[in-house]
Amino acid sequence: MNKNDKTSPKPNGFIFPALLVLTLLSPAGALAQSYMGTFCWNMTATVTTANTTVPYTYVMKTDVTNLGSNTSFTLVGYVAVPGDNPFTVSGSGQIIGDRLYLDLSGSQRHVTGGWRDTSAVHASLDTATYSGEFYDVGNDYNAETGQRDSARYTAGTMTIAAACP
């Protein structure tokens, strides 16, 4: 920063002390995140544009953290794919009324064939059973051939698993 340059931003000595005071005055519960554990869902695809026979079921395993409000959560996990790399996911969950809405993004690099997959997953689950519906919209690219698939769609049901595999 040039002291003769009138357009250069000036350091603001007030920001750090103000943030410190706000942090100290915040309710303790508002700052407390808590790890809730590992949760698994059985996901049964009943509709898909992929070259796959439906229905088929797979398990999504996630670690869940409560962000402190008991209504906002983060999820990080994966779907194990036999003979292939895992499909990894991360995102958020929000309880609104009697529904838990999940919004997850995911990706997978296939072992063979050059395909690199990305997904946006949305689910709406009943908070009494943590079961409901999901859909997944994908945008995939083949690094070997340059082929694109921007039309992948899968939908189905999601139920909480009694135990994780």
C-alpha positions as CSV (number, residue, x, y, z in Angstrom):
1,M,0.0,0.0,0.0
2,N,1.4,3.4,-1.0
3,K,0.8,6.0,1.7
4,N,0.5,8.7,-1.0
5,D,-2.2,6.7,-2.9
6,K,-5.6,8.1,-1.8
7,T,-7.5,5.2,-3.4
8,S,-5.8,2.4,-1.4
9,P,-8.0,0.9,1.3
10,K,-7.0,1.9,4.8
11,P,-6.8,-0.8,7.5
12,N,-9.7,-0.7,9.8
13,G,-8.5,-1.2,13.4
14,F,-12.1,-1.5,14.6
15,I,-13.1,-4.7,12.9
16,F,-11.2,-7.3,15.0
17,P,-12.3,-5.8,18.4
18,A,-15.9,-5.5,17.2
19,L,-15.9,-9.2,16.1
20,L,-14.4,-10.2,19.4
21,V,-17.1,-8.4,21.4
22,L,-19.9,-9.9,19.2
23,T,-18.5,-13.3,19.7
24,L,-18.2,-13.0,23.4
25,L,-21.8,-11.6,23.7
26,S,-23.3,-14.4,21.5
27,P,-25.3,-17.1,23.3
28,A,-23.1,-20.1,23.9
29,G,-25.6,-22.4,22.1
30,A,-25.4,-20.4,19.0
31,L,-21.7,-21.2,18.6
32,A,-21.9,-24.9,19.5
33,Q,-21.7,-27.4,16.7
34,S,-22.1,-31.0,17.5
35,Y,-21.3,-34.2,15.7
36,M,-24.4,-36.4,15.6
37,G,-22.9,-39.5,14.2
38,T,-22.9,-41.7,11.1
39,F,-26.3,-42.2,9.3
40,C,-27.1,-44.4,6.4
41,W,-29.9,-44.3,3.9
42,N,-31.2,-46.9,1.6
43,M,-31.9,-45.2,-1.7
44,T,-34.1,-46.9,-4.2
45,A,-34.0,-45.5,-7.7
46,T,-37.3,-46.0,-9.5
47,V,-36.8,-43.6,-12.4
48,T,-33.6,-43.0,-14.3
49,T,-32.3,-41.8,-17.7
50,A,-29.1,-43.7,-17.1
51,N,-28.5,-46.9,-18.9
52,T,-29.5,-49.0,-15.9
53,T,-32.4,-51.2,-15.0
54,V,-34.7,-49.9,-12.2
55,P,-35.5,-50.4,-9.5
56,Y,-32.1,-50.6,-7.8
57,T,-31.0,-49.8,-4.3
58,Y,-27.8,-48.5,-2.9
59,V,-26.7,-47.2,0.5
60,M,-25.5,-43.6,1.2
61,K,-23.4,-43.4,4.3
62,T,-23.0,-39.9,5.9
63,D,-21.5,-38.1,8.9
64,V,-23.9,-35.5,10.2
65,T,-23.1,-32.4,12.2
66,N,-25.8,-30.2,13.9
67,L,-24.8,-26.6,13.3
68,G,-26.2,-25.6,16.7
69,S,-29.8,-24.7,15.9
70,N,-31.2,-28.3,15.8
71,T,-32.7,-27.3,12.4
72,S,-29.5,-26.9,10.3
73,F,-27.0,-29.6,9.5
74,T,-24.0,-30.5,7.4
75,L,-23.6,-33.9,5.8
76,V,-20.5,-35.5,4.3
77,G,-20.4,-39.0,3.0
78,Y,-20.3,-41.4,0.1
79,V,-22.0,-44.2,-1.8
80,A,-19.8,-47.3,-2.2
81,V,-19.9,-48.6,-5.8
82,P,-18.6,-52.2,-6.1
83,G,-15.8,-52.3,-8.7
84,D,-15.6,-48.6,-9.1
85,N,-14.5,-45.5,-7.1
86,P,-17.0,-44.2,-4.5
87,F,-19.5,-41.5,-5.3
88,T,-18.7,-38.8,-2.7
89,V,-21.3,-36.3,-1.4
90,S,-21.4,-33.2,0.8
91,G,-24.1,-30.6,1.6
92,S,-26.6,-29.4,4.0
93,G,-29.9,-30.3,5.6
94,Q,-32.6,-28.0,6.9
95,I,-35.7,-28.9,8.9
96,I,-38.7,-26.7,8.0
97,G,-41.9,-27.7,9.6
98,D,-42.1,-31.5,9.6
99,R,-39.7,-32.0,6.7
100,L,-35.9,-32.4,6.5
101,Y,-34.7,-31.1,3.2
102,L,-31.3,-32.3,2.0
103,D,-29.3,-30.6,-0.8
104,L,-26.1,-32.4,-1.6
105,S,-23.5,-32.2,-4.4
106,G,-21.5,-35.2,-5.4
107,S,-18.9,-36.4,-7.8
108,Q,-17.3,-39.6,-9.0
109,R,-14.3,-40.5,-11.1
110,H,-14.9,-43.8,-12.7
111,V,-12.1,-46.4,-12.7
112,T,-12.5,-47.1,-16.4
113,G,-14.1,-45.5,-19.4
114,G,-13.0,-41.9,-18.7
115,W,-16.3,-40.7,-17.2
116,R,-16.3,-38.0,-14.5
117,D,-19.7,-37.5,-13.0
118,T,-21.2,-34.6,-11.0
119,S,-24.6,-34.5,-9.3
120,A,-27.0,-32.3,-7.5
121,V,-29.2,-34.3,-5.1
122,H,-32.3,-33.0,-3.4
123,A,-34.4,-34.9,-0.9
124,S,-37.5,-34.2,1.1
125,L,-37.8,-36.4,4.2
126,D,-40.5,-36.8,6.9
127,T,-38.9,-35.9,10.3
128,A,-40.9,-38.7,12.0
129,T,-39.3,-41.4,9.8
130,Y,-36.4,-39.7,8.0
131,S,-37.8,-41.3,4.8
132,G,-39.2,-39.7,1.7
133,E,-38.3,-38.9,-1.9
134,F,-35.1,-37.8,-3.7
135,Y,-34.0,-36.8,-7.1
136,D,-30.5,-36.5,-8.7
137,V,-29.6,-34.4,-11.7
138,G,-26.3,-35.1,-13.3
139,N,-23.8,-33.5,-15.6
140,D,-21.1,-35.9,-16.8
141,Y,-18.1,-35.7,-19.0
142,N,-15.9,-38.3,-20.6
143,A,-12.3,-37.2,-20.4
144,E,-11.2,-39.7,-23.0
145,T,-13.7,-39.0,-25.7
146,G,-15.0,-35.5,-24.9
147,Q,-18.5,-36.8,-24.8
148,R,-20.9,-35.0,-22.5
149,D,-24.1,-36.1,-20.8
150,S,-26.0,-33.2,-19.2
151,A,-29.4,-35.0,-19.1
152,R,-28.9,-37.7,-16.4
153,Y,-31.8,-37.8,-14.0
154,T,-32.6,-40.3,-11.3
155,A,-35.4,-40.2,-8.7
156,G,-36.8,-42.5,-6.1
157,T,-37.3,-43.2,-2.4
158,M,-35.0,-42.8,0.6
159,T,-35.3,-44.6,3.9
160,I,-33.1,-44.4,7.0
161,A,-31.2,-47.7,7.4
162,A,-31.4,-49.5,10.7
163,A,-27.6,-49.9,10.7
164,C,-24.7,-48.8,8.5
165,P,-22.9,-51.5,6.6
